[in-house]
Structure formats: C-alpha cells, structure tokens
Amino acid sequence: MLITSIILYLVVTVLIGIWAARRVKTSNDFMLAGRSLPIVLSTSALFATWFGSETIFGASSEFLNGGLYAVIEDPFGAALCLVLFGMFFARKLYAMNLLTLCDYFRHRFDRKTEFVASVFMVPSYFGYIAAQLVALGLILNVVMGIPVWQGIVASSIVVTLYTFVGGMWAISVTDFIQSIIIVVGLGVLAYILSSKAGGVVYVIQSAPAQTFKFLPDFDRVSVISYFAAWSVLGLGSIPSQDVFQRAMSSGSSRIAVQSCYYAAGLYLTIAMLPLFISLCAKHLYPESLAGDTQLTLPNMVLQHAAMPVQILFFGSLLSAIMSTTSSAMLAPAAVVTENILKPMMKDKPTDLHFLMITRLMLLLVSIIATILACLKSNIYELVGGASILSLVSLFIPMALGMYWKRSSATGAILSMTSGIGAWLYFELYPWDIPGLVPAVVVSLLTMVIGSLFWPTKKF
C-alpha cells in the first residue's frame, strides 16, 4: 500500500510538471518562468529552496546530536539568506533583467569576470544536488529495502527526466502543491507524536537543557565559529543561481522582495517541525536513535505511524526533495550554457538550440552529482560544503560590486581566486577557527586592494 502510494505520488508530480511545462516556449520561460510568477507561487518556490533533505534529515540529525546550537547553519542561516537577499539584492538584480546570476558579473564588470564567477559557481551545486539524491536514496532504502546507492541512482534518473521535461514553470507549480502537502504532513505527524508524548510543553520541558542552547560561549573561538555557522548559508547562498532564479521568476520586483520575506518566515517556522518531531521521537522511541540518525524520522514513521500518515509523510517528502533537486540541477546547467558555452560560440545559437544545450548540461550535472552522492552520505556536510564555496569566492565581489562604485574587474577576480585559495589552504592547515573566516577576510582585502590599484576605467 505504501509503495503503491509513493509511486502514485511520483507519477502525479511528474504529470503536473509536464502539464506546467506547456507554458515553456522560450529559454526565459524555461529558466525564469517568463518572470511572471504571482506572490503565492514565488513565495512557495523560495520556501522550497532548501526545504528538502538538509532540513528534514540533515538538520534533525544534527539537532538530535547537538541541539539548536548545532543547526544555526540551517534553518536559521538559510532564513537569514532570504531576508538579506530581499533587503539588499532582489530589487537591484530584478531591474537588470538578467538570465543568470553570472550575467550580473558581466554586466557589472566584464566577460572575464563572468567566466571566472561561472567556473567557481558551478562546482558548488554538485554537493547540494548530491545531498538531495542521498536523501532520496535513504527514503527508498527505508521503504523498499534496496541499497542506498541503488536508490540514489534510481532517484537521479527519475529527477533528471523530470527536470529535462520541466523548467522553472514546472518547478514553481509543483513547489506550490508540494509545499502544502509537506506542511500538512509534518504538521499532522507533529500533532500525533506530541499527543502521544504528553503535549508540546511536556516534550520541551523533558528535553535536556543544552538542547535549546542558542548563543555561544563568550570566548574568541566559540563566537567566531558561531558567526561562521550563520554565514555558511546566510551569506554563502546569496550569490546562488538557485536563489536568484527563484526570486527573478517573480512577476515584479515588489513581488520578488516580498516573496523573500514571506518565504524566510515560512521556512523558519515550518523548519522547526522536523526538529520538534525528532525530539518527540527521542522521547517516545529512544531505540530509533541507534545507527544513522539521518534515518531516525523515516524509520520512526515507518515503524510507529498509521498507514495514512506514512503515505502522507513519505509521499510529500519525496515530492519536496524532488522539487529541490530539480531546481538545483537547472541552476548550474543554466550557468554553464549561458555564461561559459554561449560566449565561446562563433555563431549565436537560436533559442531552440540554447534550450537543447541546457538540457544536455542537465545530464552532465546529474551524472557528476550522482557519483558524488554515492561516495559521501552526510547530507548536512554536503550542503554546508556547497555554500562555503560560494561564500569564499563570490559573495564579496557580488556585494561590493553592487554597493561600492570603485569595485573593479581586477579586484573581483583577485577576490574570487584568493578567497578559494585561502580556504583550501586553511582546510589543509587548519586554525582553531573555521577556515571560511580567514578566507572571507582575504577575499575582502584583495577585492579592495585590487580595485584601488587596478581601477575600472569606465563604470
């Protein structure tokens, strides 16, 4: 019954995507839904940006092991990203009418900067997509009993086909439907478990005091590490094609800004449900914590929830992760096609050829991410590593380029390359603080120095 229902969920999701894909006529429709999404679809699309494996599996696992202090990165940092993007970037980027975020680096600096930014942006997505595939593999392992790696490969094939057909229109429509389902599913599960455990207040009061520690100890290393955790997604996902394409798909700059705020509030609220559910599971079924804690929620639902709850939970969970994976695959494919391959072509491709090349890039992105997913299975680490790459290379050039008129192309390129180089160095020879902190400082200093010594002749 459960397996049949899950298959039906997946079939319906794909059919919805195919139906929505009828609105895809141009590359702009495929990548940005024709910049026409209303506030409801735009908000649900931004809400779904991270509401996938890392929120339900990764964050709940980290929460069980380290409490709120261990999940500052996500969901708190993720919500911060949406607030900052809406406050400082969405309106300005929307007015530029760009197809990808790397178009901004060409618009603000030059083609060389665009190329370097693209080269650094694309790899950051492989870990993120791999995290979603790992989650899908874990779900199929729990429900069907197949090995995780087989679940990863099977999920990759399904999601790649769905993404190949869909585009941003299909993603946005399915995001809206799936967001409703996942909220209802998690809400029902949280209510059932809290009732069994004696109520919300009792569950919270029964948890160890350290569970709700939110602020760091007031020493140098703890404070710096704390703000670094906020920055991984909070700043690192701002220069992200995934966030960009969802916000820029809005019908107006006002909708883009408002959607960021609404999605941030919705995300931070709903993301608390998996954490609370995991706390209930720990209270009711402590034996479920044995082994991989990423599997605590699915195992607990499978063993202790009634069939309707199982169907709602697993079906909506698969749908949400599929949607997140779909847009994550679209992001690097769009950047490779628009910002790396297209400028190299002697003859300007037609829109039809452009779409075909983008879809071929989807296949390549899928293959690389699938291999990575089979090699590494910690969802939270995969997502965090993906955002750190963007933080140390792209955040400073993007932010200063937008708000400091003296920023130059040379400064931006130096900032990207030195930031990545510094991060790699501090990963190999670590300090007592996270390597991303000195790497961001290096990126900032080289941006300022490069811009002052090698200014752009024409802004």
PyMOL commands that set and color helices and strands:
alter all, ss='L'
color gray80, all
select helices_A, chain A and resi 2-23+27-35+39-47+53-66+68-96+101-108+111-121+123-144+148-165+168-197+200-206+209-212+220-234+241-248+253-270+272-284+286-289+293-304+307-344+351-375+379-403+409-428+436-453
alter helices_A, ss='H'
color red, helices_A
deselect
rebuild
show_as cartoon
